[in-house]
Amino acid sequence: MSIKWWKFPRVLVALICGLGFLVPLYITLCTSLDQPAHVFTFPPHLTLDFNWQAYRDAWHMYRWFDYFRNTILIAVFTILLSLATTVLAAYALSFIQFRGRNLVFTLVLLVLMIPGETQLIPNFVIMAKLGLVDTIAAQVLPYGATAYGIFLLRQFFLSLPRDYWEAARMDGCGHLRFLWSIAVPLCRPVLYTTALYSFIGCWNSLIWPLMVTQSPRAQTVEVALATFLTSNSADWQGLSAAAIFTTVPVIIVYLLLQKHIIRGISRGDGIRF
């Protein structure tokens, strides 16, 4: 595919930025696969030696299988719960007329401006009162709704022609039937985008799982990686190997869904009230 000459500067800048983001990851990959004698050399050794010993040692140091299982369970349950609440809330703010609808949407937007750190202590108190500390549920419930997902889905629903709803109502469809049979299939790219953001948030979450868990039976890969960093701070190869195999699942999921994500983000045409 040819690139028009006036687009070349933008393409070049995008390429440089993309490579800039990939350089630290590539150096980490090289370090994890390097020979021990090359780890502390400067400039860094930037060729892959495919020495897998650091991966074997790092994997056997911790119960990584349990941490991956916990993280996947938390991510799956969080995605399912957040999609359910997000779809219903966004649909209500788009197709159902009620007093204060615009005020509710404004409050949802205000939630996006509140730092997540301010919610840690209230959420912990609630989980403690419910007896859910050191459980999978404690890491799912606080993230069972996403204000960004509500905003994104609402913008998409508002872009749907009202004729769809009018025709469905003439055929006897109620709101739930219209939502399930027509609106949800049309908004799948946006759902993929919302699901990916929830997945990345669950996978990269550290402070909340560290606060609300005490045992490996409910801890996530990020908590294990932080513990590994604390207890093996001199093992650069082991740290690099652990960082790589805990990052690979997110990269794979993104590569599988990138087409849907781009389509989902590109839908909509600004904020509507």
Backbone bond lengths (Angstrom), bond angles and torsions (degrees), N, CA, C in turn:
res aa  C-N    CA-C-N  psi(-1)  N-CA   C-N-CA  omega(-1)  CA-C   N-CA-C  phi
1 M - - - 1.469 - - 1.523 109.07 -
2 S 1.320 117.30 123.80 1.457 121.41 -178.17 1.521 111.11 -78.86
3 I 1.338 115.78 149.13 1.453 122.54 178.51 1.514 108.48 -110.61
4 K 1.329 117.59 125.18 1.451 121.60 179.77 1.524 109.30 -63.44
5 W 1.328 116.04 144.84 1.464 120.74 -169.77 1.521 112.33 -60.93
6 W 1.366 118.03 -34.03 1.463 118.50 -177.91 1.536 112.74 -74.99
7 K 1.337 115.79 -12.03 1.464 119.09 175.87 1.522 112.47 -92.03
8 F 1.318 117.07 -8.85 1.461 120.13 -174.76 1.533 112.88 -60.49
9 P 1.367 120.54 -44.49 1.480 119.02 179.08 1.524 112.91 -57.38
10 R 1.343 117.12 -41.92 1.469 119.38 179.46 1.517 111.46 -65.99
11 V 1.341 115.57 -40.24 1.467 119.47 178.70 1.526 109.85 -64.50
12 L 1.328 116.95 -40.27 1.463 121.02 -179.98 1.523 111.51 -64.53
13 V 1.346 116.50 -44.08 1.468 120.22 178.38 1.527 110.63 -62.92
14 A 1.347 117.24 -43.05 1.466 120.83 178.59 1.520 110.81 -62.21
15 L 1.345 116.84 -40.04 1.457 120.67 179.52 1.516 111.56 -65.56
16 I 1.338 117.07 -42.67 1.471 120.75 179.47 1.530 110.49 -64.10
17 C 1.339 116.08 -43.14 1.475 119.20 178.86 1.525 111.07 -63.16
18 G 1.353 116.34 -42.58 1.457 119.53 179.00 1.515 112.29 -62.21
19 L 1.335 116.59 -43.54 1.466 119.85 178.14 1.531 110.93 -65.74
20 G 1.341 116.04 -35.09 1.462 118.87 178.19 1.523 112.18 -62.68
21 F 1.333 117.07 -37.77 1.462 120.17 177.23 1.524 111.72 -70.93
22 L 1.336 117.20 -29.48 1.461 120.49 -176.31 1.524 113.45 -83.68
23 V 1.342 117.73 -20.61 1.467 120.17 -176.32 1.531 112.34 -58.37
24 P 1.359 120.59 -49.54 1.472 118.59 179.40 1.528 112.73 -59.91
25 L 1.338 116.90 -38.28 1.460 119.31 178.77 1.525 110.95 -65.49
26 Y 1.329 116.27 -39.79 1.463 119.35 179.58 1.531 111.19 -66.98
27 I 1.334 117.58 -40.31 1.467 120.36 176.97 1.526 110.71 -62.43
28 T 1.341 116.66 -40.40 1.465 120.08 176.78 1.522 110.95 -62.30
29 L 1.337 116.65 -42.43 1.464 120.37 178.01 1.520 110.96 -62.84
30 C 1.333 117.76 -43.62 1.469 120.95 178.72 1.521 111.07 -62.59
31 T 1.330 116.99 -41.85 1.465 120.54 179.26 1.516 111.50 -63.05
32 S 1.325 116.71 -40.72 1.469 119.85 -177.93 1.525 112.04 -67.91
33 L 1.337 117.68 -28.03 1.469 121.74 -177.86 1.516 113.05 -103.51
34 D 1.324 116.88 6.19 1.460 120.99 -174.66 1.526 111.57 -82.34
35 Q 1.320 115.08 165.26 1.458 120.67 171.06 1.523 108.83 -75.51
36 P 1.333 118.89 144.78 1.475 120.27 -177.54 1.524 113.79 -53.75
37 A 1.330 117.45 -32.37 1.463 120.18 -177.90 1.516 112.77 -69.76
38 H 1.333 118.34 -18.95 1.452 122.22 -176.46 1.522 113.62 -98.15
39 V 1.318 118.13 -4.19 1.468 120.72 -171.30 1.521 111.63 -64.78
40 F 1.318 117.79 -41.45 1.463 121.15 -173.92 1.528 112.74 -101.43
41 T 1.322 118.06 14.83 1.454 120.07 179.17 1.537 110.28 -77.95
42 F 1.327 115.46 152.37 1.466 120.97 176.40 1.522 108.86 -135.30
43 P 1.321 117.37 130.33 1.472 128.41 0.46 1.522 111.91 -66.23
44 P 1.311 117.47 158.41 1.467 120.37 -175.03 1.520 112.27 -61.78
45 H 1.309 114.55 150.04 1.462 122.44 178.63 1.526 108.03 -77.43
46 L 1.323 117.95 113.48 1.468 121.91 -170.30 1.526 113.39 -107.41
47 T 1.311 117.24 22.98 1.467 120.34 173.39 1.530 108.76 -114.02
48 L 1.323 115.79 147.72 1.460 121.31 -176.71 1.532 109.99 -84.05
49 D 1.334 116.10 120.90 1.463 121.21 178.42 1.523 112.75 -95.17
50 F 1.339 116.82 -9.87 1.469 122.96 177.61 1.531 111.96 54.61
51 N 1.338 114.21 45.80 1.464 121.27 173.69 1.533 106.98 -95.38
52 W 1.337 117.36 103.99 1.465 122.39 -171.64 1.538 113.54 -88.37
53 Q 1.321 117.18 7.58 1.466 119.65 -175.87 1.523 112.04 -63.66
54 A 1.334 117.36 -38.18 1.469 120.15 179.82 1.521 111.10 -63.20
55 Y 1.321 117.85 -35.86 1.467 121.27 178.12 1.520 110.64 -66.87
56 R 1.326 116.34 -42.85 1.474 119.29 179.46 1.528 110.84 -64.50
57 D 1.340 116.43 -43.96 1.470 119.57 -179.18 1.525 111.31 -65.40
58 A 1.337 116.67 -45.03 1.470 119.81 -178.67 1.521 111.21 -64.49
59 W 1.334 117.75 -38.97 1.463 120.86 -178.32 1.524 111.76 -65.58
60 H 1.326 116.92 -37.86 1.468 120.49 -176.56 1.526 112.46 -81.70
61 M 1.321 118.38 -9.07 1.464 120.08 -179.92 1.527 112.47 -76.11
62 Y 1.338 116.96 -29.23 1.458 121.26 -175.62 1.526 110.31 -131.67
63 R 1.334 114.82 165.90 1.464 120.86 177.07 1.526 108.85 -85.18
64 W 1.322 115.39 66.44 1.462 120.26 -174.00 1.521 112.10 -62.86
65 F 1.315 117.31 -33.21 1.460 119.30 179.70 1.527 110.62 -59.59
66 D 1.328 117.73 -42.31 1.467 121.05 178.62 1.531 110.99 -65.07
67 Y 1.329 116.08 -40.97 1.465 119.33 -179.92 1.533 111.28 -65.71
68 F 1.329 116.65 -41.71 1.465 119.59 177.62 1.525 110.62 -64.72
69 R 1.333 117.00 -41.60 1.469 119.86 179.25 1.526 110.14 -61.31
70 N 1.335 117.41 -46.09 1.462 120.42 179.73 1.526 111.52 -60.60
71 T 1.319 116.16 -44.37 1.463 120.32 -178.04 1.515 111.46 -64.87
72 I 1.324 117.10 -41.79 1.467 120.53 179.34 1.520 110.66 -65.27
73 L 1.330 117.17 -42.51 1.464 120.20 177.89 1.524 111.02 -61.58
74 I 1.322 116.70 -45.31 1.462 120.58 179.50 1.518 110.33 -61.98
75 A 1.333 116.62 -43.59 1.464 120.15 -179.52 1.527 111.61 -64.06
76 V 1.327 117.51 -44.04 1.472 120.94 -178.36 1.524 110.60 -64.43
77 F 1.331 117.29 -49.04 1.463 120.19 -179.20 1.530 111.39 -64.29
78 T 1.333 116.94 -39.01 1.460 120.17 179.07 1.521 110.97 -65.11
79 I 1.329 116.99 -42.73 1.464 120.65 179.23 1.521 110.62 -62.25
80 L 1.334 117.23 -47.05 1.466 120.04 -178.85 1.529 111.38 -62.01
81 L 1.328 116.32 -45.36 1.463 119.69 -178.81 1.523 111.14 -68.01
82 S 1.332 117.54 -44.03 1.465 120.12 -178.02 1.522 111.60 -67.70
83 L 1.338 117.87 -36.20 1.458 119.23 177.67 1.525 111.04 -66.28
84 A 1.332 116.28 -40.97 1.466 119.19 179.45 1.523 111.20 -62.05
85 T 1.323 117.41 -48.97 1.462 120.23 -178.64 1.524 111.62 -69.54
86 T 1.332 115.91 -36.86 1.461 119.55 -178.15 1.526 111.56 -67.35
87 V 1.331 117.22 -44.77 1.461 120.70 -179.38 1.523 110.57 -62.49
88 L 1.318 117.14 -45.59 1.462 119.86 -178.62 1.527 111.77 -65.31
89 A 1.340 116.37 -43.16 1.464 119.45 -179.51 1.521 111.20 -66.70
90 A 1.329 116.96 -44.41 1.464 120.04 -179.35 1.525 111.25 -64.97
91 Y 1.315 116.93 -38.54 1.471 119.70 178.77 1.532 110.59 -65.25
92 A 1.335 116.29 -43.52 1.463 119.12 179.53 1.529 111.44 -62.04
93 L 1.326 117.07 -37.43 1.461 120.55 179.85 1.524 112.91 -76.90
94 S 1.340 116.88 -7.96 1.462 120.43 -177.83 1.523 113.19 -107.87
95 F 1.348 116.84 -42.91 1.460 120.37 -169.68 1.530 114.21 -112.77
96 I 1.302 117.82 -13.53 1.464 119.93 -176.86 1.528 109.06 -107.81
97 Q 1.291 116.16 123.53 1.462 122.00 179.50 1.526 109.36 -85.55
98 F 1.322 117.15 122.77 1.465 121.17 174.66 1.531 107.93 -151.93
99 R 1.304 115.13 156.76 1.458 120.57 -178.04 1.531 109.83 -66.87
100 G 1.320 114.52 135.34 1.460 119.54 178.87 1.521 113.86 84.15
101 R 1.337 117.74 12.80 1.472 119.36 -177.08 1.526 110.94 -62.26
102 N 1.323 116.93 -45.29 1.461 119.80 179.65 1.530 111.97 -65.30
103 L 1.328 116.06 -33.89 1.464 119.90 177.80 1.531 110.29 -65.71
104 V 1.326 116.20 -42.00 1.461 119.91 178.86 1.525 110.31 -62.03
105 F 1.342 116.67 -42.73 1.462 119.13 179.65 1.530 111.08 -65.71
106 T 1.322 116.75 -37.19 1.467 119.80 176.64 1.527 111.04 -62.68
107 L 1.325 117.02 -39.97 1.460 120.24 177.60 1.531 111.22 -65.19
108 V 1.334 116.45 -36.18 1.468 119.64 176.25 1.522 110.20 -62.24
109 L 1.342 116.99 -42.26 1.461 120.27 178.15 1.526 111.29 -65.21
110 L 1.332 116.52 -35.43 1.463 119.44 178.79 1.526 111.61 -65.14
111 V 1.341 116.82 -31.00 1.465 120.19 178.05 1.527 110.75 -60.08
112 L 1.343 116.36 -33.96 1.461 119.94 179.14 1.523 112.55 -63.82
113 M 1.317 117.16 -20.60 1.466 121.01 -177.84 1.520 112.86 -91.83
114 I 1.333 117.53 -6.37 1.468 120.94 -178.40 1.521 109.00 -88.12
115 P 1.322 119.28 123.17 1.474 120.61 178.44 1.525 110.99 -60.09
116 G 1.321 115.60 137.45 1.463 119.59 -179.09 1.517 113.59 -62.35
117 E 1.340 116.31 -26.66 1.466 119.38 -179.02 1.525 112.38 -63.52
118 T 1.337 117.74 -28.21 1.461 120.32 -179.25 1.524 112.04 -70.66
119 Q 1.324 117.35 -15.11 1.461 120.99 -177.74 1.529 112.78 -95.60
120 L 1.323 117.09 -5.72 1.464 119.74 -173.76 1.531 112.28 -64.01
121 I 1.329 116.90 -51.05 1.466 119.88 -177.00 1.531 111.93 -66.29
122 P 1.360 119.91 -47.97 1.473 118.34 176.35 1.527 112.75 -57.47
123 N 1.330 116.92 -41.96 1.470 119.49 178.85 1.525 111.52 -63.85
124 F 1.331 116.80 -39.12 1.463 119.56 179.66 1.523 111.32 -65.76
125 V 1.338 115.94 -41.01 1.473 119.38 178.48 1.525 110.12 -61.78
126 I 1.330 116.66 -42.22 1.466 120.18 179.88 1.523 110.74 -64.23
127 M 1.339 117.38 -45.72 1.463 120.57 179.51 1.531 111.36 -62.97
128 A 1.338 116.48 -37.76 1.467 119.84 178.24 1.522 111.08 -66.13
129 K 1.336 117.58 -41.48 1.467 121.36 178.51 1.529 111.15 -63.47
130 L 1.342 116.10 -33.19 1.466 120.20 179.53 1.525 112.76 -84.71
131 G 1.312 117.61 -3.40 1.463 121.20 -179.53 1.522 113.65 70.41
132 L 1.330 116.95 31.46 1.467 121.18 -175.14 1.525 113.15 -107.99
133 V 1.341 117.20 8.63 1.462 119.09 178.77 1.529 109.36 -63.94
134 D 1.323 115.54 140.68 1.467 123.71 -179.26 1.530 111.90 65.63
135 T 1.322 115.47 40.74 1.466 120.74 176.54 1.524 109.49 -134.29
136 I 1.329 115.02 164.06 1.457 120.97 175.09 1.528 110.61 -65.49
137 A 1.329 116.47 -39.23 1.469 120.72 -176.90 1.521 112.00 -60.06
138 A 1.334 117.41 -35.08 1.462 120.60 -178.88 1.517 111.78 -64.97
139 Q 1.323 117.63 -22.23 1.462 121.47 -179.95 1.528 112.48 -96.47
140 V 1.344 115.95 -4.11 1.464 120.80 179.94 1.520 111.25 -103.33
141 L 1.314 116.84 -49.08 1.469 121.11 -171.65 1.529 114.31 -58.56
142 P 1.345 120.55 -44.14 1.473 118.17 -178.65 1.525 114.04 -63.87
143 Y 1.330 117.26 -17.53 1.465 120.50 -178.58 1.526 110.93 -115.29
144 G 1.321 115.73 25.83 1.457 120.70 -179.45 1.512 114.16 -77.78
145 A 1.318 117.85 1.51 1.471 122.52 174.49 1.523 107.46 -146.52
146 T 1.314 115.52 146.21 1.459 119.99 -178.54 1.518 109.98 -130.71
147 A 1.329 115.39 122.07 1.467 119.90 -178.90 1.520 110.69 -65.24
148 Y 1.324 117.29 -37.10 1.465 119.17 178.85 1.525 111.14 -64.81
149 G 1.331 116.85 -39.24 1.461 120.17 177.94 1.518 111.79 -64.84
150 I 1.332 116.95 -40.01 1.465 120.39 176.99 1.522 110.31 -61.99
151 F 1.323 116.26 -44.82 1.471 120.07 178.11 1.526 111.33 -60.18
152 L 1.345 116.78 -47.12 1.460 120.62 -176.57 1.527 111.64 -64.68
153 L 1.335 116.66 -44.95 1.462 120.33 -179.18 1.530 111.94 -69.11
154 R 1.322 116.06 -38.20 1.468 118.29 178.61 1.526 110.77 -61.52
155 Q 1.332 116.39 -41.94 1.462 118.60 179.19 1.524 110.90 -62.66
156 F 1.326 116.57 -35.94 1.462 118.85 178.71 1.528 111.11 -70.21
157 F 1.330 116.33 -44.85 1.467 118.97 -179.95 1.523 111.38 -60.28
158 L 1.336 117.33 -37.55 1.459 120.00 179.08 1.518 112.12 -68.15
159 S 1.326 117.59 -21.49 1.462 120.36 178.35 1.521 112.56 -82.06
160 L 1.335 117.29 -11.16 1.463 119.63 178.03 1.532 110.13 -72.73
161 P 1.304 118.19 138.07 1.482 119.74 177.25 1.527 111.13 -60.36
162 R 1.298 116.61 136.32 1.475 120.66 178.55 1.521 111.78 -64.83
163 D 1.339 115.96 -18.49 1.464 118.90 178.48 1.520 111.71 -61.52
164 Y 1.337 116.70 -30.57 1.466 119.28 178.37 1.526 110.49 -59.17
165 W 1.341 115.04 -46.84 1.462 119.37 -178.21 1.529 111.17 -69.15
166 E 1.321 116.69 -39.64 1.460 119.63 179.81 1.529 111.20 -64.05
167 A 1.347 116.81 -42.26 1.457 119.95 179.17 1.527 110.82 -67.14
168 A 1.323 117.19 -40.22 1.461 120.05 179.01 1.518 111.25 -65.63
169 R 1.338 117.06 -38.14 1.467 119.76 179.55 1.520 110.86 -67.31
170 M 1.342 117.66 -35.89 1.466 120.63 177.94 1.525 111.13 -66.13
171 D 1.345 116.30 -28.06 1.469 120.11 177.40 1.520 112.80 -85.76
172 G 1.323 116.87 3.80 1.458 120.31 176.49 1.507 115.24 93.79
173 C 1.330 118.34 11.12 1.469 121.30 179.67 1.529 110.14 -77.58
174 G 1.312 114.76 137.46 1.453 120.00 169.54 1.517 109.71 -91.23
175 H 1.332 115.39 -176.67 1.462 119.48 -177.88 1.525 112.06 -62.25
176 L 1.326 118.03 -45.55 1.458 120.19 -177.14 1.527 111.68 -65.92
177 R 1.335 116.81 -40.24 1.471 119.22 178.73 1.527 110.40 -65.96
178 F 1.323 117.60 -42.02 1.461 120.97 178.01 1.528 110.67 -63.50
179 L 1.328 116.00 -41.61 1.455 119.97 179.50 1.517 111.23 -61.99
180 W 1.339 116.87 -47.70 1.461 121.20 -174.52 1.528 112.30 -74.20
181 S 1.318 117.74 -38.28 1.466 120.75 -172.67 1.519 114.03 -90.74
182 I 1.323 117.99 -26.23 1.470 119.93 -173.91 1.529 111.63 -121.05
183 A 1.335 117.19 -54.91 1.472 119.77 -172.30 1.526 112.14 -67.82
184 V 1.335 117.58 -47.83 1.467 120.29 -177.22 1.523 112.56 -63.07
185 P 1.353 120.57 -46.49 1.472 118.35 176.79 1.524 113.92 -58.44
186 L 1.328 116.91 -33.09 1.460 119.67 -179.36 1.526 112.61 -74.75
187 C 1.322 117.00 -24.42 1.468 119.58 -175.34 1.523 112.75 -102.73
188 R 1.327 118.03 21.11 1.458 120.09 -179.11 1.532 114.22 -57.02
189 P 1.348 120.15 -40.62 1.476 118.04 176.75 1.525 113.15 -58.43
190 V 1.331 116.91 -39.09 1.458 120.03 178.39 1.521 110.77 -68.45
191 L 1.337 116.40 -36.87 1.466 119.77 176.97 1.522 110.82 -64.25
192 Y 1.326 117.41 -40.43 1.467 120.57 176.82 1.529 110.13 -60.63
193 T 1.316 116.76 -42.74 1.465 120.20 179.55 1.518 111.24 -62.90
194 T 1.327 116.49 -46.36 1.470 120.63 178.89 1.521 111.15 -62.37
195 A 1.335 116.42 -41.64 1.466 120.39 179.40 1.523 110.99 -63.58
196 L 1.333 117.00 -40.47 1.464 119.36 -179.49 1.521 111.26 -66.03
197 Y 1.333 117.15 -41.62 1.461 119.25 178.04 1.532 110.91 -62.30
198 S 1.319 117.36 -39.36 1.458 120.69 177.61 1.522 110.25 -65.51
199 F 1.334 116.22 -41.63 1.470 120.60 179.89 1.522 111.11 -62.70
200 I 1.331 116.54 -47.25 1.467 119.61 179.95 1.524 110.55 -64.05
201 G 1.341 116.43 -40.21 1.458 119.37 178.20 1.521 112.35 -61.41
202 C 1.326 116.61 -43.21 1.470 120.10 178.28 1.527 111.25 -66.28
203 W 1.326 116.30 -42.23 1.470 120.11 -175.96 1.523 111.84 -68.12
204 N 1.330 117.32 -37.07 1.462 121.22 -176.07 1.516 113.44 -94.09
205 S 1.310 117.81 -1.45 1.463 120.58 -177.78 1.524 110.54 -67.97
206 L 1.321 116.31 131.64 1.471 120.55 -179.78 1.528 112.50 -125.97
207 I 1.340 117.01 -50.60 1.465 119.45 -171.28 1.523 111.22 -63.36
208 W 1.353 117.43 -46.89 1.463 119.27 -178.04 1.529 112.34 -66.28
209 P 1.321 121.31 -49.08 1.475 119.66 176.64 1.527 112.42 -60.08
210 L 1.338 116.98 -33.93 1.459 120.11 178.93 1.529 111.13 -67.13
211 M 1.344 117.02 -34.11 1.459 120.92 179.63 1.518 112.52 -75.09
212 V 1.328 116.83 -39.59 1.462 120.98 -166.53 1.530 113.18 -98.98
213 T 1.331 118.81 -0.35 1.465 121.25 179.72 1.523 110.32 -126.90
214 Q 1.329 114.76 150.45 1.463 120.68 176.85 1.527 113.63 -126.25
215 S 1.314 118.08 -15.58 1.464 120.73 -174.54 1.521 110.51 -128.31
216 P 1.349 117.68 155.34 1.469 121.10 -179.80 1.524 113.89 -61.45
217 R 1.324 118.66 -17.65 1.460 120.25 -176.97 1.523 112.40 -66.24
218 A 1.343 117.97 -16.26 1.461 120.75 179.99 1.522 112.40 -131.19
219 Q 1.315 118.57 1.66 1.462 120.88 -176.58 1.524 111.84 -83.59
220 T 1.324 115.93 159.87 1.462 122.62 -174.87 1.527 110.76 -107.01
221 V 1.339 114.83 175.93 1.463 119.55 -177.84 1.525 111.48 -65.03
222 E 1.340 118.53 -33.30 1.457 119.81 -179.75 1.520 111.07 -67.62
223 V 1.320 117.61 -37.34 1.456 120.47 176.02 1.525 109.74 -65.22
224 A 1.331 116.17 -42.85 1.467 119.55 177.73 1.516 111.16 -62.82
225 L 1.327 117.09 -39.99 1.464 120.66 179.70 1.522 110.87 -66.47
226 A 1.332 117.60 -39.10 1.463 120.64 176.86 1.527 111.11 -65.02
227 T 1.336 116.57 -40.20 1.460 120.57 176.52 1.519 111.09 -64.91
228 F 1.331 116.15 -41.13 1.468 121.41 177.61 1.525 110.27 -61.27
229 L 1.342 116.51 -41.14 1.459 120.95 179.33 1.526 111.03 -63.42
230 T 1.327 117.17 -38.80 1.457 121.04 -178.16 1.527 112.00 -70.29
231 S 1.327 116.25 -42.28 1.470 120.04 -174.04 1.518 113.57 -89.89
232 N 1.345 117.84 -15.73 1.466 120.45 -178.56 1.525 110.59 -130.98
233 S 1.334 116.22 45.42 1.462 120.18 -173.29 1.521 112.98 -66.32
234 A 1.332 118.38 -20.59 1.464 120.74 179.81 1.519 112.55 -89.56
235 D 1.328 117.33 -10.92 1.461 121.45 -178.14 1.526 109.46 -91.05
236 W 1.338 115.92 82.61 1.460 119.69 -176.00 1.512 112.02 -65.69
237 Q 1.321 117.21 -37.40 1.460 118.91 179.11 1.514 111.70 -67.17
238 G 1.336 116.45 -42.77 1.460 119.42 178.15 1.516 112.11 -63.48
239 L 1.353 116.70 -41.22 1.464 120.62 177.86 1.526 111.03 -63.40
240 S 1.325 116.20 -42.01 1.463 119.68 179.68 1.524 110.94 -65.10
241 A 1.330 116.49 -41.82 1.465 120.02 179.28 1.526 110.82 -63.78
242 A 1.345 116.74 -44.94 1.465 119.86 179.03 1.522 111.37 -63.24
243 A 1.340 117.34 -39.59 1.460 120.60 178.28 1.520 111.39 -63.57
244 I 1.326 116.77 -37.81 1.467 120.02 -178.73 1.519 110.65 -69.56
245 F 1.343 118.67 -50.45 1.465 117.12 -175.01 1.522 113.34 -76.29
246 T 1.336 118.61 -8.97 1.465 119.46 170.63 1.530 111.89 -92.07
247 T 1.333 117.36 -13.00 1.456 121.54 178.53 1.521 112.45 -94.74
248 V 1.319 117.03 -28.05 1.465 122.07 -175.42 1.529 112.68 -54.95
249 P 1.340 121.78 -43.80 1.474 120.14 -179.68 1.530 113.51 -57.60
250 V 1.336 117.79 -39.36 1.466 120.40 179.34 1.527 110.47 -65.77
251 I 1.335 116.46 -40.84 1.464 120.47 179.14 1.525 110.47 -63.29
252 I 1.330 116.62 -42.98 1.465 120.59 -179.53 1.519 110.85 -62.78
253 V 1.337 116.75 -45.70 1.467 120.19 -179.58 1.525 110.43 -62.13
254 Y 1.329 116.70 -41.72 1.464 119.07 179.97 1.528 111.11 -64.99
255 L 1.332 117.45 -43.14 1.464 119.67 -179.70 1.525 111.38 -62.77
256 L 1.332 116.72 -34.55 1.455 119.81 179.68 1.526 112.42 -71.90
257 L 1.320 116.44 -29.92 1.471 119.94 -173.55 1.519 113.79 -110.50
258 Q 1.340 118.41 5.79 1.462 119.29 -171.55 1.531 112.67 -60.33
259 K 1.336 117.57 -36.94 1.463 119.55 -179.82 1.526 111.13 -62.79
260 H 1.339 116.19 -44.17 1.468 120.09 179.77 1.527 110.85 -67.87
261 I 1.346 116.68 -35.13 1.459 120.42 -177.77 1.524 110.71 -66.62
262 I 1.328 116.38 -44.65 1.459 120.03 179.14 1.524 110.51 -62.46
263 R 1.331 116.47 -42.31 1.464 119.93 177.43 1.521 111.40 -63.14
264 G 1.338 116.43 -39.71 1.459 119.81 -178.17 1.511 112.76 -67.77
265 I 1.340 116.95 -40.61 1.461 120.26 -179.10 1.525 110.92 -70.77
266 S 1.346 116.30 -33.11 1.463 119.98 -176.75 1.521 112.86 -77.44
267 R 1.339 118.26 -12.94 1.467 119.46 179.29 1.521 109.95 -76.43
268 G 1.309 115.53 154.33 1.466 119.74 179.72 1.524 111.03 94.99
269 D 1.284 115.32 161.40 1.470 119.71 -176.15 1.528 111.30 -143.25
270 G 1.309 115.21 51.74 1.461 119.27 177.15 1.510 112.36 100.20
271 I 1.301 114.70 176.39 1.461 121.06 -177.63 1.512 109.93 -81.90
272 R 1.339 115.58 130.83 1.461 120.17 177.76 1.521 108.70 -118.04
273 F 1.326 116.21 145.26 1.461 121.68 175.99 1.530 108.81 -120.51
